Structures are given as structure tokens and as C-alpha cells.
């Protein structure tokens, strides 16, 4: 799709590059307010659904069929990267939590022997165990418990992030992947269109080849 501001009359009928005025006139005939056309063009360019470039004194608007697919592909790739980062973080937090639990189990075991001498292995003196088992300070214990609580919270947050991705429709994801292949094919087809646009622009704006080449670099 292409739209030129300042194009000649009859461009719409010829299937060429109509000016914004030509489009506004056509819209009025269809019962559409001309201001709505301007607002729509602005909205489309703001949403990156239509491109705009200024060449000389004219503004050109166009949109390639592959643009929407490429945007979907980029968003899907970003979502997959974020999902993998969340999964990695969950594994790291789970490993840290498991290590913390193991250390806590060892502490409980030592405490049991220290407080219940009858459970100690035969031949091991109770006073030796008591010396080896030095009761941790309240501050150290509080710090350990706080760290454990923090790890549990991180695991819960990571799980919540994963749960958000569970709602994704597998068919939608597959459609996005299929669209990626279609986008590549469309991009190749539209390379010819770009060359045609370059050739047409150079004919319409003779003497401005250097400026035009900059837009297609």
C-alpha cells in the first residue's frame, strides 16, 4: 500500500500513489469525514502499522504485508527469551533453597544428638558432641530464617511468572511460527516492490538521486 501527499489527480483510479487529498476526497464520497482519514494515518504511523518518509516536499506512506508478521515474530521471540530467563531463575532459586534445606536438616540432626545423648553413636562422648555443637546465636538464626523466607518468596514469584505463560494458547503460538515462515516469503517477494519504488521515485524526482538513495540505504 502506498500513499503520497501532494500526488496528482487520478492516482487512485490508476492504482498509483494517491495523495492524501485524493484519499480524503474518495473517503468523503463514501461518507467518511476527511479529518478521520488524517487521524487514521497518524494513528497507523504511531502504531508502526504504516511507515512514513519525507522525500522532497512530499510525504510517502506505505505498508508491506510482512511488517505485521515480523512484529509478531519479534514479540514471540522476546516472550520466549523472557520465559527462558524466568525458568533459569526458578532453577537457580530452587537449587539455593534445596541447599538451604539440606543445611537446615544437618543442623536439626546435630541438635538432636546434642539434646538427646541416648541417640549418639556408641563410643562417642556426649561432651564432645556438646563442644562440637555450639548453639547458634539468635541473630544468626534469625538471619538464616529470613534468608529461607526470601528464597521461598523468590520461588513463588518465579512460579507465578511461569503460570502466566501457561495461559498461552498453543494453537496461537503455532500460528505465530507459521506466520514467521510466511513473513520470510513475503519479504522476499516485496524486495522487487522496493526496487520498483526506487525506480519510480527517481523518475518522479529527477536530480534528487542522492537524497533518494539515502532513504533506501
PyMOL commands that set and color helices and strands:
alter all, ss='L'
color gray80, all
select helices_A, chain A and resi 11-14+20-29+34-46+66-115+117-119+126-132+138-166+170-204+209-215
alter helices_A, ss='H'
color red, helices_A
select strands_A, chain A and resi 2-4+51-55+58-62
alter strands_A, ss='S'
color yellow, strands_A
deselect
rebuild
show_as cartoon
